[in-house]
């Protein structure tokens, strides 16, 4: 699903720029638009965009969605930020103060507070930040501009670090990809000020591009580049309604969004006669060296692995949120080891994966360990090709009829997710040899 974040420089009210903008949206099949300074005056009725529906906002910040997509919940936590709920993803679009460093520094601090309030929910913060994240991102007459203060850059770095965000349009080299250029008193001012900050566990799998044709050449309609993100989101379908311009009439395509379905991850649980290879590897290689005496199998399914741990002489409990399996939530915590086998890969919501890890972490003692095992990306791609699975969010429906989902998750991705649960990789822990799966041994830091 394509999302465009763009400063429209208040030009949407003019027929020419609006028509060129609409043509660009159709050409790229943009599903969601988060726009800064879309039109003036700010309190006017929003202009019509063929094929899109106005979701909320005003001439400062506004959101549109393609007409075949259900309108998301939109709110305004401040007058310079808008919050959009896109399924499992929170989007905070911002337009920071264009005048003073002190105001932007304060706003970045408030953004860190807003990000923390999401509680680990996957997050995109996009928009016009009116600053250069690095000195090379802001040039005036070929030299580093003094427009951005060090206090702003430190506040931005604090936001990135505390919310586990990645500046997705930052380049590895010294040269920046500028999103705004203007002549001031005859000298060229160039800035990379239009940013897309994305949760680190999503960033590697989300293509992000700064599209400069929207501000250069004959089809330009603003003076800022657009940031285009291909998000792993399958949007909910809109309720049928009468629309002024049908997107299918304009593009010849039928709506591609999938309607809401009932997820039933418990239906992926296997009926095992014996313990899983992963559980056997845990008792063979980990429980002894780690000094484990108590175990919780978190997401235990029907409980075959619980029986295995008990047979190995370990004080073991099981827990599974599906009541039909008969493993209620334990009344104790402080376990030496919590195992989570093949849970994250059946959850279609990256936020739910974080919450599952947070819940597992709540049961382990400080200094204790969490072992997470998932199906590997390679294994899932092979299964999807062999089973003709259909794409959904960042994975696949393994059975649309049953409501079951699968995604291959690497050890690197699990580690990034686990940071949001306060877990870090355990040093020196034995590796488990398990074909077709990924695994991570994590530790809950001592208080």
Secondary structure, DSSP 8 states (H G I E B T S, - for coil): -EEEEEE-TT-TTSHHHHHHHHHHHHHHT--EEEEES-SSSTTS-----TTEEEEEE-SSEEEEEETTB---EEEEEETTEEEEEETTEEEEEEE--SS-HHHHHHHHHHHHHHHHHTTT--EEEEEE--S-SSGGGEEETTEE-SSS-HHHHHHHHHHHHHTTEEETT--SSS----SEEEEETTEEEEE--EEEEEEHHHHTTS-EEEEGGGTSSTT--SSB-EEEEE-S----B------SS-HHHHHS------------GGGG----SS--HHHHHHHHHTTTTTT--EEEEET-TTSHHHHHHHHTT-EEEEE-S-GGG-----S---EEEEEEES-GGG-S-HHHHHHHHHHHHHHEEEEEEEEEEEE-HHHHHHHHHHHT-EEETTEEEEETTTTEEE----HHHHHHHHHTTTEEE-TT------TTEEEEEEEE---
